[in-house]
Amino acid sequence: MDLELLLADGARALSAAWGRPVLLSEPQVLRTQSRCDVVRARVRGGDMATVVLKHFRDDPVLGLDEWTGLELLGRLNLTTAPGLIAGDVSSRLFALEDLGTGPSLEDLFNGDDPRAAAGGLLAVARLTGQMHARTLGVQADFDLIRHTLSPRPTRVRIDNARYLLDHEDRLRRWVAATGATEAPGTHEDLESLARTLADPGPFLSFTHGDMAPGNTLFTPGGPRLLDFEYCGMRHALYDTLMWLLVVPLPDELISRAELTYRITCSQGCDAAQVDSTWTRARATVVAARTVNLFQWIPLRALEQDREWAPGFSERAALLRHLSRCRAVLEPMNPVPALSRTLASLEARLTERWHDTPTFTWPAFR
């Protein structure tokens, strides 16, 4: 990372946005990865004391998606995320409001206060529901911003739908390797899921796309979502997978988070008020994401377990997804053949991995 160049590019973008010369100094590296660098810098001559610069090195598509999402939220006067201040497409860089320091939802989960951890999750669920309720029907606005920056070849929800079908063979290999049974009609159910992902109808909304507990920040003004690299217009309930499926949480807290989100989202989304429509929608995104996990985790997990997330192994993640998917599909199952295939997989993997430890956050032990 060339910090001097990063500060110079950031200063140039801010100078253009504010209409006067700006200098940046005292860089503090917050994160550096193969994909992007995130740096806090002190501002001289600007409207604020510090800013956060985000530079995308290896995946400008994700960088411009995030820029688009942040600009869209700003235009809608939503304080869901850090405010976008300026950017420069040629430098693959944009400048953000510095929200300062504070705990993330992951920090609360790793703490010793279950009330604070539960309250933090409910606050994030409420914030997410507000974002979705306010961004229904803004596809054209999102597209206009995105294409002004640089035309995107396809929409993110089409990418998600294609991935589900293009990598169907990976699920099939898991079935064969474990001795499970693929139920007739599984392919047709996957096609049905892909169609709904591509066209979520009344649930089409702007989504964060990577709702990990670490991608949150609790500020004096309330919770904020960070790192919108995987954002886009897709099925709103995609973001609810954080508490519905992905992150190990107590069942009672999952129910509270879902209710909090649903009540908030219903203020703008009539479909969320209809029980049958809601139940089918949540089943769809959960089933699709469970299949995705088998498409992401390689078969070598059968021979050797590895870390999937801090303290949470690949095997534990697969078993949790299968168990939660089964529970979510029970009230209404739009993919009966796929669910039988997943049930067969769950049975075989449970036999193999019966001693796999479950993960519990420190706050809920």
Disulfide bonds with the S-S distance in Angstrom:
none
